[in-house]
Amino acid sequence: MSRMIRARIDTAALRANYSRIKAVAAGRRAIAVVKANGYGHGAVTVARALEAADAFGVARLEEGVALREAGIRQPIVLLEGVVTRGQLQEAAAHRLELVVHEPGQIALLEDWRGPAPFALWLKLDTGMNRLGFRAEQFAAAHSRLAALAVPSSRLRVMTHFACADERDSPVTREQLARFSAIAAPLGLETSLCNSAGIFGWPDAHGDWVRPGLSLYGVSPFAGESAASLGLAPVMTLTSTVIAVRRVEQGEYVGYGRLWRAARESRVAILAAGYADGLLRGLPDGTPVVIRGRRAPLVGRVSMDMIAVDVTDLPDVEVGAAVELWGPSLPVEEVAARAASLAYELLCGVSSRVALEVTT
Ligand SMILES: *Cc1c(COP(=O)(O)O)cnc(C)c1O
């Protein structure tokens, strides 16, 4: 069945982006982050395509289990760890590695009587104040983990930057200094960088980098294109024109009558709406691409449809394919129109969108 809205996933671009990241972080290992269904690209699709990946990262237990059930054999890191004994048991059964960021998790591990088949990533909070032990708690947390039956090669330290996407941020310099002073002296393997850290903070690469967004060919920096970083977009989101209509000068289009035709216009109606993952906040003028040419969105994004002014593209007809983002229109640019981020658009792609994999 051919669906009206499709996301084509270019696995060759995905592999090229992974290679590019490995070249930028030369000699480091990479945890390819595939949480949130691989940022909307299909976590299993992405993991299968990246057979070269050193490891995968997910946020939640169920995401890691889904990868194991699909036959993925690389190490898988649970970036939020686990909070109950049952979760720990399930994580152990699936050989998942755990981030340890709060004392209750250490207590669970101390009470755990099963084998210790996974690695542990002890997280230092260097200033983000989301997950991780504060500096003054860190040494005690480390001693307790070191007393468990986990070989030191499988005990690692990590942190996360709050502002790595600001190329010269004093915040990142401070976080890096704190990590170097407190965690690095333990002599364990380290991990600090998301995509922005990888491309913006080469001094912070550590032993393991954690690319997410950049894997999918998206720039982590406002005002710097993915192409300038050597990355290519992996997803092309394409919809279909389902009606083309004439709108008289002075008439309105869509809910709330927010857009008024300043001239007699041709308006194409597309099968794409917020139920597919488009943001309702996308304003008039947001571009789409039809046969290589841009046309502006007009009126409200509704649940199943958007309207586009094609007055200047007279050959657009019902059935025409329309790129909503992809190689001709960076998802970063679309996100910026709604004061959002590519992250939100990509992981918002809904189950109504057909994922089509190309190699
Ligand atoms: C999501 C996540 C990443 C990946 O971040 P990107 O900005 O998408 O590269 C890395 N580390 C942690 C802890 C994460 O939660």
The ligand as a Tripos MOL2 file, in Angstrom:
@<TRIPOS>MOLECULE
LIG
   15    15     1     0     0
SMALL
NO_CHARGES

@<TRIPOS>ATOM
      1 C1         20.3940   12.1710   23.6070 C.3       1 LIG1
      2 C2         21.7350   12.1080   24.2350 C.ar      1 LIG1
      3 C3         22.8950   12.2050   23.4600 C.ar      1 LIG1
      4 C4         22.8630   12.5110   21.9790 C.3       1 LIG1
      5 O1         22.7120   13.8990   21.8150 O.3       1 LIG1
      6 P1         22.7270   14.6260   20.3820 P.3       1 LIG1
      7 O2         22.6720   16.0660   20.7300 O.co2     1 LIG1
      8 O3         21.4860   14.1710   19.6870 O.co2     1 LIG1
      9 O4         23.9580   14.2010   19.6760 O.co2     1 LIG1
     10 C5         24.1080   12.0550   24.0900 C.ar      1 LIG1
     11 N1         24.1840   11.8310   25.4220 N.ar      1 LIG1
     12 C6         23.0860   11.7620   26.2060 C.ar      1 LIG1
     13 C7         23.2500   11.5190   27.6700 C.3       1 LIG1
     14 C8         21.8320   11.8930   25.6460 C.ar      1 LIG1
     15 O5         20.7500   11.8400   26.4260 O.3       1 LIG1
@<TRIPOS>BOND
     1     1     2 1
     2     2     3 ar
     3     2    14 ar
     4     3     4 1
     5     3    10 ar
     6     4     5 1
     7     5     6 1
     8     6     7 2
     9     6     8 1
    10     6     9 1
    11    10    11 ar
    12    11    12 ar
    13    12    13 1
    14    12    14 ar
    15    14    15 1
@<TRIPOS>SUBSTRUCTURE
     1 LIG1         1 GROUP 0 **** ****
